[in-house]
Amino acid sequence: MYAAPLVPPGGRGQWPEGAEDVLVEILLGFDRMFQFTFRQDVLAIMSASMKTCGIQADIREDHTPRPHVREILRAIRAFRDPRDALDSLSEALGELARNERALDWLTLVQRILTRGDDLPCSELLSVIRELHATKTPIGLARHLPEDLPGLRERHTAEMTLPALLDLLVNRIDDDPLGPLVAFLRALCGDLEATLHHALPALRRFLAAHADRAPAVSAATAPDERLIVQVRLDEEGTVHTGDARYRLHVSYYRQPLTGGPFRRIGSNQDDRTFTRTELLRAGGARLVAWKELNLALRTPDPVRIEFLLPRSILGYTAELWSTGVTRRPLGEFHPVVVRQLERYCEPHLGLALWRQRWANLQTHGADSDEVLERIEWPSLDRTSAKQLLGWVTGKESLACLGLTVPYEQLDPEVQYAVDNAMYYGGIPVLIWRRVAGAPDPLVAALREHRPTRLAELPDAVHQYRRQVGGPDPDPDSTVTLLWDDPDCVDPDQDYSFPGIVG
């Protein structure tokens, strides 16, 4: 269902209906387009080009931006080859405003005009005008169809919306429209849910071309999880001896089947906080970041990962209260911790770490058999010297249980536990925050019937809901260290000033 191009009056070049209007808005989106001297510089470059030699002489000067831009477009449409003339304009703007986002939008419109009858140009231009006026969130590459040929070879994560659309429009195959419709459908749902924008042109386009990419049933199970990494970097102590921490938050998408994740967004808090202040204000700082707040409104599973220095690895991060309900974060989502030192160390081998991580996926006969796979080693100083060798001899081992909270371990024992993670590849630790036998914790987890150790975050999450409350008995609180080797973002160490990996 394509719209026939509208023949412009006066013999001017054939452009689809709406092309000039969307081009006006895109051109006025260049930062300096409101400056008369900038527009004259653009025309000077065009006049010197072999494609549009002398075109400036045909354009009436106007110090008012919008009428002047329309006059430039009139001359381009009247030129002997309007496509060449538009290309010349794009080249001039590329020379004078190379890094501006508006250039991506201009490239996209050029592409659509070039494809002609292969695409419903007039309808697409209406959609582009609507999207151009919308402040879109980042990370939209997650909506690209995963089975698109050649997609994995492209670095799409940081692409702008017009660049992503251009990637889809520029495809040459038997179905040039299907992947575009699928992407726009997912995008429409995202924008209407997160920005509360009505998008009538996009809705009309999707309705007209619904048959090109059948919608996935709403009952289909999610195929991704949202991972939020909350990182606390220690920045020295105050006079009370209470360390101060800087808060960094990044969020990602990962297939439910596991494997590498992709970053969607990140944010650095300008303030520093003490450990006590974070417990009171940390949750509020999370929801104050609009992008994350909107991203959390997802039907997909969510996991919150706190990246903590060794000194506070047992921090009660799951008790951060968020939102108007003032409920603990750990009651809303699975909350785990990760050791920041391990996360940032580039020299640790991944092979054994990944092998043990894969062991978490093995199903057991029942929850008893699954929980028996958690090994609870002796934690005295004598046994600690043998811990790494003991771990090395157990190839199927993936989870260590501690009968003494990590922060309360003797320094030599703590060092040995670290070695079991660093060199033995152990990806998961679990402990109660009060020293003692593991039986009460194992019994509590058994009630939630995990079928494999990979379900520990969900079992701990259900347990936290069960014990509940903003101030639970310490004997009922649990730390789960959950170190997914595929969920490590080395760029975190280079995205924030003053942090050295």
N, C-alpha and C positions, 0 to 999 in steps of 0.2 A: 504494500500500500504506500506508494510514493506520491509526492506532490510534484506536479509539473512545474518547471521553472517559469517564473513570471517574466515576460518580455518587457524590459523597461521602456518608457516612452522616449521619443526623440532619437531612436536608433542607437542608444547607448548599449554597452556590453551587457550580455545576459547574465544577471545574477539572480539567484532564488529570492523569493519574497522574504524580507526581513534581514537580508545580508547587510545592507547599509546601516540599519539601526543597531545591529549587534556590533558592527565594526566601529561605529561612533563611540559606543560605550567602552569598548576595549581600548581604543586609542586614547580616550580621555583618562583611562586608567594608568597610563604612563605618568610617572611622577612629575616630569617637567613639561608635559604636553600643554599645560595652561600658560606656559611662557611663549610669547610670540617669537622670541629669538631662537628658541629650541625648534619650533615648527619650521622656521626659515632654514635652520641648519639641516633639518631632515630633507627639505625640498632641494637644498643646494646639492646634497649628496645624490638625491634621485636624478637631478638634472645632469649630473656628471656621469651617470651610469649609461652604459650602452643600451640598456633595456628601456630607459625613459629619458633619453637625451632631450634636454630643453623643456621638460614638462613644467618647470616652475613658471615659465612665461605664460602658460595657459591658466594659471591659478590666481584668482583675485585675492589680494591681501586683505586680511581682516584681523583686527586685534582681539576680537571676541572669539574665545577658543572653539565653542561648539559650531558656530557657523563656518569658521575657517576649516575645521576638520571635515565638515560636510562638503565644503568646496573642494578640498583635496580629494575626497572620495568621488565626487562628481567627475573631476578630471581623470581619475584612474579608470572609471567606468567608460568614459568617452574615448579613452586611449585606444590605439589600434589593436593592442592585445591587453585587455584588462588584467588577465592573470599575470602576465609579465610585469605590468605596472604595480600590482599589489605585491608581487615578489620583491620588486625594487624598494617599495616602502618598507617591507619587512627587513630587508638587508640594511637599509639606512638606520632603522631603529635598533637592529642588532649591533651596529657599530657604535651608536650613541648611548644605548641603554641595554647593554648586553645581559645584565644580571637581573633584570626586572621580570616579575612574575607575569606581567601583562604580555610579554613576548611569547610566552607559552600559549596564552589564549589566542593571540594573533596567528600563531603557527597552526593551531587547531582549526580555526576558521578557514585558513588557506587550504588545509588538507581536505576539509569537507567540500569546499568549492571545486577542488581538483577532482574529487571522486565522482562528482556529477550524479548521473542516474543510478550509480551503484548504491546510493544511500538516499533516504528521504530528507533532502537537504533543508527545506524550509522548516520542517518539524524540528530537526536537530538544531538549527540555528535558534529557534525559539527556546529550546531547552538550554542551550549554551548561554543565551542572554539571561535566563533565569538563574542559572548556577553561578554565572559571573557576578551577579549582584548579591550572592549568598556567601557569608563568611563560613567557609567549610572547615571542619576539623582536620587534623593531620592523621596520617596512618590509614588513608583510604585504600591503599593497595590490598588490604585484607579482603576487599570485596571482589577482587579479580577472580575469574573462574580458574580453578587450579589446573584444569586439563587443557588450558590454552597452549598450543604448540609454541615453543620458543620462549615461553614466559620465564622459565627458571634461569635462562641465560641473561635476563635483564635485571638490573638493580632497581627494583620498583619501590622499595620501602620508603625512600626519600622523595619520590616523584610527586609533583604537584598534581592537582586534579586535572587541569588541562593536558598535562603531559601523559597522564594515564589514559585519558580519553583519546588523545592522539595515537597512543600505542594501539588502541582497539580499532580506531577508524582506519589506521594505515595497514591493517591486515589484508592480505590478498588470498582468499580461498573461496570455497563454495558457500560459505555462510558468513558474510561480512557483518551481518547485523545481530546474529544470535548472542555472541559473547558480550556485545555492547549492551543489549537489552538486559542480559543477566546482571551485568555490573551496575547499570543504572537502577535496576529494581532494588538491589541490595543497598545502593547509595541512597535512594529515595527513603527507604525505611529508616536508615541511619540518621539522615538529616531531619526528617520529620519527628523522630523520637528525641534527638538530642538538642536540636535548635528550635523545635516547635514552629518550623516554617511551613506554610502552605506552598506547594509546588505544582500549580495547576498545569503548566505546560509539560512538565515531566510526567505527571499523571496521565495526561492525554496521550503522550507518546507511548507510554508503557501499555495503555489500554489498546491502542491501535496496533501494536506489534507484539502482543502477548504470545501469539502463536510461535514466534521466532525463538523463544526461550521459555518453555513451560515452567511455571513457578514450582518450587519445591514445596511439598506439603508442610504445613505448619507443625504437624506432629512429628516430623523428622527429627531424630535425636541430634543434638549439637555435635559438631566435629572439632570444636576448638575450646580451649579454656583461656580465660583472662588471668594473667599472672601479674601481680603488683609487687614490686620489690621496693621495700622501705629500708633505706641504708642510713645507718648512724655512724658518722665519722667523728672520732674523738679529737677535740681541739684544745686539750689542756684542762687545767683545773682552776676553779675559783678559790678565794681565800678560805672557804669552808672545807676545801678538799673534795668537793663534789665536782666531778668531771663535767665538761660541757660538750655537747654533741651538735653537729650540723646535720640537718635532715635533707636527704636526697630521695626522690621518689621517681621510679621509672615503671612503665607498665608495658606488657608484652602480650602477644598471642602465640599459643602453642597448640599443635594438633593434640587431640585427646589421646592419640596413640603414642605420643611422645615424640622425641626428636627436637631439632633446633627450634628456638623461638625467634620471633622478630619484634623489634622494639616499635612501639606505637607512639609513645611520648615520654617526656621526662621533665622534671621540675626540681629546682634547688631552692630551699627556703633561705631567706636572707638572714634569719635570726639563728642564734645558737641557744640550746636548752640544756638544763641539767636533767639527770635521769628522772628526778621527781617531777619536774615541769613537763616532761614529755608524757608522763602517765596522765597528767591532767589535760594537757593542751595538744598532744600529738594527734589524736583523732580529729580534732577540730581543724588542724592544719591540713590533714588529708582531704577532708571534704570541702575545704576552702578553695582547693584547686579545681576549677570548673571542669577542665577536660577530664580529669580522673573521675570526678563526681558523675559526669555524664556517662563515661565508659563503664562504670559499675552498674549502670542500669541495663544490664544484659541478661538474656535468658541462659547464657552459657555458664558453665561452672567457673568459679573464681577461686584462686589460691593467693593468699597474702604471705609473702616471704620477707622476714626481717633479717637484714644483713647486719650482724652485730659483731663488735670486737670480742675477742676471747674473754676479756674482763667482765663482760655483761651478757654472756651467752645464755644465761638462764633468765634474762629479763622478761617480766610478765607482759609482753607486748600484746598478747591477746586480750588484755583487760582495758586497752585503749577504748574509750567510749566515743562513738561517732553518731552524727545525725541527731534529729530531734527526739528519738526514742531513748537516747542515752543508754543503750544496751552495749555490752562489751563487743568489740570487734570479732572476737573468737566465737561468738554465738551466731554471727551472720555468715562467716566464711571460715574454711579451714585456714588456720594461721600456723606457720612453721617458722623456724629460725634457721639461719645459715651462718657459718663462721666466716667473718669478713676476711680474715687472713688467708684462709684457704681459697676463697672466692677470687682474691686479687693476685695470688701467686701463679706466675706464668710457667714456672718450671715443673710443676707437678704433672706426672704422666696421666693420660686419660684412659689408657687401655684397660687397666685393672679396675679403675673407678667405674667405667662404663660396663665392664663385665659383671661387677657386683650389683650395679644398678639394674641390669637386666634380670638378675635373680629375683628382684622384688615382684616381677610379673608372674612368677610361677604359682599356679593355683595349688591349693591344698585340699586334702580330703574333707576337712571341716575346719572350723575356726580354731579348735584346740591345736590341730596339727600346724596350722599357719603360725599361731602365736608361739609355738615351741621353737620356731626358727629364730626367734630373738634370743641371742646368747647373753648371759649375765656373768661376765668374768669377775674373778676376784680383783679387788681394787686396793690391795695392800702394796707396800713399796717393793716387797720381794717379788710378788707376782707380776708387777708392772714391767719389770725388766724382761719378762718372757712374753709380754702381750703381743708384740708385733709378730714374733715367730709363731705364736699360737693362732693368730688371725690368718697368717700366710698359709698355714696348714689346712684351713677350712675354706675351700674354694667356693662353696655355695653360700657362705655367710654374707649377709647384706646389712644386718641391723644389730647393733650392740645396745644392750640395756645397762644403765648405770644405777647401782643401788645407792650411790652418793651423788648429789647434784654436782654437775660439772664444775661450778664455781667454788665448791667446797672441797674439791679433791686436793690431796697433797700435791705440791708442784711437780714432783717426779712422776706421780701417777697421771696427772693431767698431761704432762709431756708425752707419756706413753700412749694415752688415748689420742692425742693429736697425731702421733706417728701412725697409729692404726688407720686414721683417716688419710693422712698425707701419702704414706708409702704402702699401706695395706689396701687402700681404695675403698674403705668403709664409707658408704654414702649416708647412712641413717643412724642416729643415736636417739634414745628415748630415756627419760628419767622423770621421776616425781621430784618436786622441789623440796621434799623433806626426806632425809636419808631413811632407809629401811628396806625390808624385803619387798620383792617385786610383786608378790602374790595379789595384793589389792588392785594394783594397776592392771595386771593381766586379766583378772576376773572382770574388771570394769570394761576392758576392751572386748572381751569375749562376748559380752551382752550384745555387741553391735555386729557380730557375726562377719568379720572380714574373711573373704575367700582367698586373699593373697595379701602379702605385706604392702603391695602398692596402694592398698586401700587404707593404710594407717592414718593419713591426714583426715579422711572422712570419718573414721572411727573415733579419732581424738576430738574432732569437731562435734560429733554427736554426744560424746561424753561430756564435753564442756557445756553443751546446752542442758544436759541432764543435771549436772551439779549447779550450774547457773549462778547468776548474780554478779554484781560489780565487785564484791569483796569475798570471794570464796575462801573456804578453809585452805591454808597452804598445803595441808596434807592431800587435798583433792586436786591440786594444780599440777599440770604436766608440761614438760618441754619436749617438743619433737623437732629434732634437727633433721632437715630434709634437703640433701645436697644433690640436686639433679645436675649431672655434668653437662647436659645440653642447655641448661638455663643459666649460662654464665655470659655476661656481656662485658668484654674487656674494654669497650668504649666508655664505660662508666668512669674509668680512671682518667679519661682524657676530655670528658665533656664538662668538667667542673674545675674552675680555676683553683690552684693551690693543693690539689690532691695528686699524690704520686703513687702509682701502682706498685 
